[in-house]
Amino acid sequence: MTRVPQGPSRRLLLAGALAAVTATVTGCSSDSAASSSGGAKRLRIGYFAFPSGDLIVKNRKLLEKALPDYKITWIKFDSGASVNQAFLGKSLDIAALGSSPFARGISGSSPIPYKVAWILDVAGENEALVARKDSGITDVAGLKGKTIATPFASTSHYSLLAALETAGLKTSDVKLVDLQPQPIIAAWQRGDIDAAYVWLPTLDELRKTGTQLTSSKEIGAAGKPTLDLAVVSDDLIAQDPTAIDAWRKVEAEALRLIKSDPDGAVESVSAELNISAADAKAQLAQGVFLTPEEVTSADWLGTDGSPGKLLTYISDTGAFLAGQKQIEGAPSEDVVGKAFYLKGLPDVLK
């Protein structure tokens, strides 16, 4: 059986970032040069093809309207690991990022130069562990000796490790395979894997011929919540904090629209994901979307000078990953606190 390897060293990540980011972020180096030489301001934003306020902001061009003098580039990513690599390569200004890869990113002696500045959503039924129906597996304990796929260094990976631990299984009791969402579907169809922990929309494809064993909603309720965060680069914080304020405002507007105009939110998500309105509505219903007031409350992100419970959640995530040998050592609560950017909250949302 295969034991999950420890995360790659910062040196290897940085080396890999040069190739990965060049392929993913076409033209960003020229944008950066233009910005540094006094040209038009720009924002490079990383997002996932995953139901969230990000897709509403993108589809309705809310940020472009708020910052008409900026060149805004939206760059799609498949996993938090690739987002971390892009930040190491200084090819992103703002991006969606899971709480687990964020905990990885701020750990070690050379943390990635970014800070969490917003919460996009809390993982619910939109991330789950599913086993093939023909495998006969009906609970997590039944995965012993089986092959499970998940994108390594993601929130799904973290939740999978937590599910195995709760079921009394070690990582050496199963074979873990590092696959991105689309390759997971292919491996599932070929019968190469017995189960997978992944997010929407891939998750819905697996559910058609699979049995759900647990979800991030259940794992979160048991004490290990995962979240989709939004992080900003240290360079952007230093050079253009007003752009961060404008971005937060439109993200807050998107969260309000999910509550106040659900049909409009569905329309935007449907268009961005190229799926039916019915599917978009079902996918949105599986996430947990906070109100802006909840985001900045003591229960979650917190306010300027007063971090919320997210600080504890990230600290606990780091400790768990260290215990699982996924990172060399857990970041201290002080280190986690310094990786929060809360300046202006909640006043900048008004």
Summary of the structure (lengths in Angstrom):
residues: 350
radius of gyration: 19.4
end to end distance: 53.8
largest distance: 61.9
contacts: 1233
relative contact order: 0.17
helix: 49%
strand: 19%
